[in-house]
Amino acid sequence: MTENVWTRWPSREALEAAEKPLARRVLSRTVRTLVLGMLLWGAYNSADVRGWRLLVGVVGVLLSAAVAWGFWRATLAHRLWPSLALVTVLLGLAVVGPMAGFRVPALILWCGCAVSALERLPLAAALPVASVALAAYAAVNNDVWLTTAATTVGLGLAGYVLRLDAEARGSALRLLAQERAARAAEAESAALAERARIAREIHDVLAHSLSAQLVHLEAARLLIERGADRDRILERVVAARGMARDGLAETRQALSALRGEMSPLEDFLSELVSATDGADVTVAGERRQLPAEASQAVRRVAQEALTNARKHAPRAKVRVRLEYGDGEVTLDVRDTGGSPGELSGSGAGYGLRGMRERAELLGGSLEAGPHEEGFVVTLKVPA
Protein backbone atom coordinates (compact mmCIF):
# COMPACT_ATOMS: atom_id res chain seq x y z
CA MET A 1 0.00 0.00 0.00
CA THR A 2 1.43 3.38 -1.05
CA GLU A 3 1.91 5.84 1.81
CA ASN A 4 0.14 9.21 1.49
CA VAL A 5 2.60 11.88 0.33
CA TRP A 6 0.99 14.47 2.61
CA THR A 7 1.43 12.43 5.79
CA ARG A 8 4.72 10.74 4.96
CA TRP A 9 7.71 11.68 7.06
CA PRO A 10 11.17 12.04 5.55
CA SER A 11 12.97 8.78 6.33
CA ARG A 12 15.20 8.46 9.37
CA GLU A 13 18.13 7.80 7.03
CA ALA A 14 17.46 11.17 5.39
CA LEU A 15 17.26 13.08 8.69
CA GLU A 16 20.02 11.28 10.61
CA ALA A 17 23.18 13.37 10.64
CA ALA A 18 25.37 10.28 11.02
CA GLU A 19 24.17 8.98 7.65
CA LYS A 20 25.33 12.12 5.85
CA PRO A 21 28.77 12.38 4.26
CA LEU A 22 31.43 14.10 6.36
CA ALA A 23 31.49 17.18 4.12
CA ARG A 24 27.73 17.64 4.48
CA ARG A 25 27.90 17.26 8.26
CA VAL A 26 30.67 19.85 8.50
CA LEU A 27 28.71 22.24 6.28
CA SER A 28 25.51 21.73 8.30
CA ARG A 29 27.26 22.40 11.61
CA THR A 30 28.99 25.45 10.15
CA VAL A 31 25.66 26.90 8.99
CA ARG A 32 24.09 26.30 12.40
CA THR A 33 27.01 27.97 14.13
CA LEU A 34 26.74 30.97 11.80
CA VAL A 35 23.00 31.25 12.42
CA LEU A 36 23.53 31.16 16.18
CA GLY A 37 26.27 33.75 15.84
CA MET A 38 23.98 36.00 13.76
CA LEU A 39 21.26 35.68 16.40
CA LEU A 40 23.68 36.67 19.14
CA TRP A 41 25.07 39.49 17.02
CA GLY A 42 21.59 40.74 16.24
CA ALA A 43 20.66 40.62 19.91
CA TYR A 44 23.77 42.55 20.86
CA ASN A 45 23.45 45.22 18.16
CA SER A 46 19.70 45.80 18.44
CA ALA A 47 18.82 49.40 19.18
CA ASP A 48 18.10 50.38 22.77
CA VAL A 49 19.13 46.93 24.02
CA ARG A 50 21.45 47.39 26.92
CA GLY A 51 21.98 45.99 30.39
CA TRP A 52 19.49 43.40 31.58
CA ARG A 53 17.62 43.50 28.26
CA LEU A 54 20.78 42.35 26.51
CA LEU A 55 21.09 39.50 29.00
CA VAL A 56 17.48 38.55 28.35
CA GLY A 57 18.18 38.60 24.60
CA VAL A 58 21.17 36.29 24.93
CA VAL A 59 19.18 33.92 27.14
CA GLY A 60 16.37 33.99 24.55
CA VAL A 61 18.82 33.09 21.77
CA LEU A 62 20.25 30.17 23.79
CA LEU A 63 16.72 29.04 24.65
CA SER A 64 15.82 29.13 20.95
CA ALA A 65 18.88 26.99 20.17
CA ALA A 66 17.85 24.42 22.81
CA VAL A 67 14.26 24.29 21.51
CA ALA A 68 15.53 23.94 17.93
CA TRP A 69 17.70 21.01 19.01
CA GLY A 70 14.66 19.41 20.63
CA PHE A 71 12.68 19.97 17.42
CA TRP A 72 15.34 18.21 15.36
CA ARG A 73 15.36 15.26 17.76
CA ALA A 74 11.56 15.00 17.76
CA THR A 75 11.40 15.03 13.97
CA LEU A 76 14.14 12.40 13.84
CA ALA A 77 11.90 10.16 15.98
CA HIS A 78 8.88 11.03 13.77
CA ARG A 79 6.93 12.41 16.75
CA LEU A 80 4.41 14.82 15.23
CA TRP A 81 2.81 16.54 18.23
CA PRO A 82 6.06 17.19 20.13
CA SER A 83 7.56 18.52 16.90
CA LEU A 84 4.63 20.89 16.35
CA ALA A 85 4.73 22.03 19.99
CA LEU A 86 8.44 22.84 19.80
CA VAL A 87 8.19 24.71 16.50
CA THR A 88 5.26 26.65 17.95
CA VAL A 89 7.50 27.68 20.86
CA LEU A 90 10.08 28.90 18.36
CA LEU A 91 7.45 30.91 16.49
CA GLY A 92 6.27 32.36 19.78
CA LEU A 93 9.80 33.44 20.69
CA ALA A 94 10.11 35.05 17.27
CA VAL A 95 6.86 36.95 17.82
CA VAL A 96 8.06 38.26 21.19
CA GLY A 97 11.41 39.29 19.72
CA PRO A 98 10.36 42.46 17.85
CA MET A 99 8.31 43.60 20.82
CA ALA A 100 11.44 43.46 22.97
CA GLY A 101 13.59 45.13 20.34
CA PHE A 102 15.10 41.99 18.79
CA ARG A 103 13.83 42.29 15.24
CA VAL A 104 16.84 40.76 13.42
CA PRO A 105 16.96 37.60 15.57
CA ALA A 106 13.19 37.24 15.09
CA LEU A 107 13.53 37.44 11.30
CA ILE A 108 16.27 34.79 11.33
CA LEU A 109 14.17 32.59 13.61
CA TRP A 110 11.12 32.81 11.31
CA CYS A 111 13.23 31.92 8.28
CA GLY A 112 14.78 28.95 10.12
CA CYS A 113 11.37 27.67 11.23
CA ALA A 114 9.99 27.84 7.68
CA VAL A 115 12.96 26.03 6.11
CA SER A 116 13.25 23.40 8.86
CA ALA A 117 9.50 22.65 8.79
CA LEU A 118 9.53 22.09 5.03
CA GLU A 119 12.61 19.91 5.31
CA ARG A 120 11.69 17.74 8.30
CA LEU A 121 7.90 17.61 8.81
CA PRO A 122 5.17 15.84 6.80
CA LEU A 123 3.85 18.19 4.13
CA ALA A 124 0.41 18.38 5.77
CA ALA A 125 2.04 19.93 8.85
CA ALA A 126 4.99 21.62 7.15
CA LEU A 127 2.97 23.87 4.82
CA PRO A 128 0.88 25.56 7.55
CA VAL A 129 3.95 26.09 9.77
CA ALA A 130 6.01 27.45 6.88
CA SER A 131 3.14 29.69 5.77
CA VAL A 132 2.78 31.22 9.24
CA ALA A 133 6.54 31.72 9.60
CA LEU A 134 6.99 33.29 6.16
CA ALA A 135 3.90 35.49 6.60
CA ALA A 136 5.29 36.80 9.90
CA TYR A 137 8.65 37.38 8.23
CA ALA A 138 7.06 39.34 5.38
CA ALA A 139 4.98 41.42 7.83
CA VAL A 140 7.93 42.43 10.03
CA ASN A 141 10.60 42.82 7.35
CA ASN A 142 10.97 46.46 6.31
CA ASP A 143 12.62 45.86 2.93
CA VAL A 144 10.84 46.82 -0.30
CA TRP A 145 7.97 44.49 -1.09
CA LEU A 146 9.64 42.99 -4.16
CA THR A 147 12.73 41.98 -2.16
CA THR A 148 10.57 40.60 0.64
CA ALA A 149 8.46 38.60 -1.82
CA ALA A 150 11.53 37.19 -3.56
CA THR A 151 13.11 36.27 -0.23
CA THR A 152 9.90 34.61 0.94
CA VAL A 153 9.57 32.52 -2.22
CA GLY A 154 13.27 31.65 -2.13
CA LEU A 155 13.05 30.43 1.47
CA GLY A 156 10.06 28.25 0.60
CA LEU A 157 11.86 26.77 -2.39
CA ALA A 158 15.04 26.25 -0.35
CA GLY A 159 13.13 24.30 2.29
CA TYR A 160 11.41 22.12 -0.30
CA VAL A 161 14.68 21.49 -2.18
CA LEU A 162 16.32 20.43 1.08
CA ARG A 163 13.39 18.06 1.63
CA LEU A 164 13.77 16.52 -1.83
CA ASP A 165 17.51 16.17 -1.30
CA ALA A 166 16.93 14.43 2.05
CA GLU A 167 14.37 12.05 0.53
CA ALA A 168 16.71 11.22 -2.37
CA ARG A 169 19.55 10.58 0.07
CA GLY A 170 17.31 8.41 2.22
CA SER A 171 16.23 6.38 -0.81
CA ALA A 172 19.86 5.92 -1.85
CA LEU A 173 20.78 4.74 1.64
CA ARG A 174 17.88 2.28 1.71
CA LEU A 175 18.87 0.91 -1.69
CA LEU A 176 22.46 0.59 -0.48
CA ALA A 177 21.27 -1.32 2.60
CA GLN A 178 19.15 -3.61 0.42
CA GLU A 179 22.10 -4.22 -1.90
CA ARG A 180 24.32 -5.11 1.04
CA ALA A 181 21.65 -7.47 2.37
CA ALA A 182 21.32 -9.05 -1.08
CA ARG A 183 25.09 -9.52 -1.30
CA ALA A 184 25.17 -11.08 2.15
CA ALA A 185 22.33 -13.43 1.18
CA GLU A 186 24.13 -14.30 -2.06
CA ALA A 187 27.34 -15.04 -0.16
CA GLU A 188 25.43 -17.21 2.31
CA SER A 189 23.73 -19.04 -0.55
CA ALA A 190 27.09 -19.62 -2.23
CA ALA A 191 28.50 -20.97 1.04
CA LEU A 192 25.54 -23.33 1.43
CA ALA A 193 25.92 -24.48 -2.17
CA GLU A 194 29.61 -25.15 -1.59
CA ARG A 195 28.80 -27.12 1.56
CA ALA A 196 26.25 -29.14 -0.39
CA ARG A 197 28.83 -29.84 -3.09
CA ILE A 198 31.36 -31.02 -0.50
CA ALA A 199 28.67 -33.18 1.11
CA ARG A 200 27.87 -34.77 -2.26
CA GLU A 201 31.54 -35.50 -2.92
CA ILE A 202 32.01 -37.09 0.51
CA HIS A 203 28.81 -39.11 0.13
CA ASP A 204 29.65 -40.32 -3.36
CA VAL A 205 33.11 -41.48 -2.28
CA LEU A 206 32.46 -42.89 1.16
CA ALA A 207 29.02 -44.39 0.54
CA HIS A 208 30.26 -46.34 -2.47
CA SER A 209 33.55 -47.45 -0.94
CA LEU A 210 32.24 -48.33 2.51
CA SER A 211 29.18 -50.17 1.23
CA ALA A 212 31.38 -52.35 -1.00
CA GLN A 213 33.77 -53.04 1.89
CA LEU A 214 30.82 -53.91 4.11
CA VAL A 215 29.58 -56.48 1.59
CA HIS A 216 32.97 -58.21 1.44
CA LEU A 217 33.49 -58.11 5.20
CA GLU A 218 29.99 -59.46 5.83
CA ALA A 219 30.69 -62.27 3.36
CA ALA A 220 33.96 -63.01 5.18
CA ARG A 221 32.10 -63.14 8.51
CA LEU A 222 29.56 -65.58 7.11
CA LEU A 223 32.34 -67.76 5.69
CA ILE A 224 34.09 -67.82 9.08
CA GLU A 225 30.86 -68.81 10.84
CA ARG A 226 30.30 -71.60 8.32
CA GLY A 227 33.85 -72.87 8.72
CA ALA A 228 34.91 -72.16 5.13
CA ASP A 229 38.48 -72.71 4.06
CA ARG A 230 41.12 -70.09 4.59
CA ASP A 231 41.53 -69.15 0.92
CA ARG A 232 37.89 -68.17 0.45
CA ILE A 233 37.95 -66.02 3.60
CA LEU A 234 41.24 -64.43 2.56
CA GLU A 235 39.79 -63.65 -0.87
CA ARG A 236 37.00 -61.61 0.72
CA VAL A 237 39.40 -59.79 3.05
CA VAL A 238 41.71 -58.95 0.15
CA ALA A 239 38.74 -57.67 -1.85
CA ALA A 240 37.69 -55.47 1.09
CA ARG A 241 41.25 -54.17 1.34
CA GLY A 242 41.20 -53.37 -2.35
CA MET A 243 37.94 -51.50 -1.93
CA ALA A 244 39.46 -49.54 0.96
CA ARG A 245 42.48 -48.69 -1.20
CA ASP A 246 40.25 -47.59 -4.05
CA GLY A 247 38.13 -45.55 -1.64
CA LEU A 248 41.21 -43.80 -0.30
CA ALA A 249 42.32 -42.98 -3.85
CA GLU A 250 38.87 -41.64 -4.68
CA THR A 251 38.88 -39.56 -1.50
CA ARG A 252 42.18 -38.02 -2.52
CA GLN A 253 40.77 -37.29 -5.96
CA ALA A 254 37.71 -35.66 -4.40
CA LEU A 255 39.89 -33.48 -2.18
CA SER A 256 41.98 -32.51 -5.18
CA ALA A 257 38.80 -31.61 -7.07
CA LEU A 258 37.60 -29.45 -4.17
CA ARG A 259 40.96 -27.65 -4.27
CA GLY A 260 40.73 -27.27 -8.04
CA GLU A 261 43.72 -29.56 -8.61
CA MET A 262 42.14 -32.15 -10.90
CA SER A 263 44.05 -34.09 -13.50
CA PRO A 264 42.87 -33.84 -17.15
CA LEU A 265 39.56 -35.62 -17.66
CA GLU A 266 40.88 -37.79 -20.49
CA ASP A 267 43.76 -39.03 -18.31
CA PHE A 268 41.36 -39.82 -15.49
CA LEU A 269 39.10 -41.89 -17.76
CA SER A 270 42.09 -43.74 -19.19
CA GLU A 271 43.29 -44.68 -15.70
CA LEU A 272 39.76 -45.67 -14.74
CA VAL A 273 39.22 -48.07 -17.64
CA SER A 274 42.75 -49.49 -17.33
CA ALA A 275 41.68 -50.95 -13.97
CA THR A 276 38.66 -52.62 -15.59
CA ASP A 277 39.13 -55.73 -17.72
CA GLY A 278 37.52 -55.50 -21.15
CA ALA A 279 36.96 -51.73 -21.02
CA ASP A 280 38.16 -49.06 -23.46
CA VAL A 281 37.69 -45.31 -23.81
CA THR A 282 37.40 -42.99 -26.84
CA VAL A 283 37.35 -39.19 -26.91
CA ALA A 284 35.66 -37.19 -29.70
CA GLY A 285 35.43 -33.49 -30.38
CA GLU A 286 37.72 -30.60 -29.59
CA ARG A 287 39.17 -31.08 -26.12
CA ARG A 288 38.85 -28.16 -23.70
CA GLN A 289 39.02 -27.37 -20.02
CA LEU A 290 35.68 -28.02 -18.32
CA PRO A 291 34.28 -26.21 -15.27
CA ALA A 292 35.10 -28.00 -12.02
CA GLU A 293 31.49 -29.04 -11.36
CA ALA A 294 30.98 -30.45 -14.87
CA SER A 295 34.32 -32.28 -14.82
CA GLN A 296 33.61 -33.78 -11.42
CA ALA A 297 30.14 -34.90 -12.55
CA VAL A 298 31.62 -36.75 -15.54
CA ARG A 299 34.19 -38.43 -13.29
CA ARG A 300 31.64 -39.55 -10.71
CA VAL A 301 29.19 -40.87 -13.32
CA ALA A 302 31.98 -42.76 -15.08
CA GLN A 303 33.08 -44.34 -11.80
CA GLU A 304 29.56 -45.31 -10.83
CA ALA A 305 28.73 -46.70 -14.28
CA LEU A 306 31.90 -48.83 -14.38
CA THR A 307 31.28 -50.04 -10.83
CA ASN A 308 27.75 -51.09 -11.79
CA ALA A 309 29.08 -52.84 -14.88
CA ARG A 310 31.60 -54.82 -12.80
CA LYS A 311 28.91 -55.62 -10.25
CA HIS A 312 26.08 -56.69 -12.56
CA ALA A 313 28.01 -57.96 -15.60
CA PRO A 314 31.60 -58.68 -14.51
CA ARG A 315 32.58 -60.39 -17.78
CA ALA A 316 31.01 -57.86 -20.13
CA LYS A 317 32.93 -55.53 -22.42
CA VAL A 318 32.51 -51.86 -21.50
CA ARG A 319 32.89 -48.95 -23.93
CA VAL A 320 33.33 -45.45 -22.56
CA ARG A 321 32.91 -42.53 -24.97
CA LEU A 322 33.51 -38.88 -24.09
CA GLU A 323 32.31 -36.36 -26.67
CA TYR A 324 32.89 -32.60 -26.57
CA GLY A 325 29.99 -30.85 -28.30
CA ASP A 326 28.87 -27.26 -28.75
CA GLY A 327 28.02 -26.02 -25.27
CA GLU A 328 27.86 -29.48 -23.67
CA VAL A 329 29.83 -32.62 -23.01
CA THR A 330 28.42 -36.14 -23.34
CA LEU A 331 29.59 -39.25 -21.54
CA ASP A 332 28.33 -42.61 -22.81
CA VAL A 333 29.09 -45.81 -20.88
CA ARG A 334 27.63 -49.06 -22.22
CA ASP A 335 28.33 -52.72 -21.62
CA THR A 336 27.52 -55.87 -23.59
CA GLY A 337 25.70 -57.55 -20.71
CA GLY A 338 26.28 -60.95 -19.20
CA SER A 339 25.69 -63.05 -16.11
CA PRO A 340 25.29 -61.04 -12.87
CA GLY A 341 28.17 -61.12 -10.41
CA GLU A 342 28.17 -62.05 -6.74
CA LEU A 343 27.71 -58.39 -5.73
CA SER A 344 24.76 -57.72 -8.01
CA GLY A 345 22.36 -57.67 -5.05
CA SER A 346 24.44 -55.29 -2.94
CA GLY A 347 23.79 -51.58 -2.60
CA ALA A 348 20.67 -49.61 -1.78
CA GLY A 349 19.86 -48.43 -5.30
CA TYR A 350 21.09 -44.89 -4.74
CA GLY A 351 23.74 -44.92 -7.48
CA LEU A 352 21.63 -43.99 -10.50
CA ARG A 353 19.51 -41.63 -8.42
CA GLY A 354 22.60 -39.81 -7.17
CA MET A 355 24.01 -39.54 -10.70
CA ARG A 356 20.75 -38.15 -12.02
CA GLU A 357 20.54 -35.59 -9.21
CA ARG A 358 24.10 -34.49 -9.87
CA ALA A 359 23.33 -33.98 -13.57
CA GLU A 360 20.11 -32.07 -12.91
CA LEU A 361 21.87 -29.72 -10.49
CA LEU A 362 24.10 -28.69 -13.37
CA GLY A 363 21.19 -28.26 -15.80
CA GLY A 364 21.99 -31.50 -17.61
CA SER A 365 20.39 -34.89 -17.91
CA LEU A 366 21.14 -38.54 -17.34
CA GLU A 367 19.52 -41.51 -19.04
CA ALA A 368 20.13 -45.07 -17.92
CA GLY A 369 18.53 -48.32 -18.97
CA PRO A 370 18.82 -51.53 -20.96
CA HIS A 371 20.19 -51.28 -24.47
CA GLU A 372 20.37 -54.24 -26.87
CA GLU A 373 21.97 -56.99 -24.74
CA GLY A 374 23.53 -54.76 -22.12
CA PHE A 375 23.08 -51.53 -20.19
CA VAL A 376 23.83 -47.92 -21.16
CA VAL A 377 24.34 -44.75 -19.12
CA THR A 378 24.36 -41.44 -20.99
CA LEU A 379 25.23 -38.18 -19.25
CA LYS A 380 24.90 -34.71 -20.82
CA VAL A 381 25.98 -31.58 -18.95
CA PRO A 382 26.41 -27.98 -20.16
CA ALA A 383 30.04 -27.05 -20.50
Order of alpha helices (4+ residues) and beta strands (2+ residues): alpha-alpha-alpha-alpha-alpha-alpha-alpha-alpha-alpha-beta-alpha-beta-beta-alpha-beta-beta
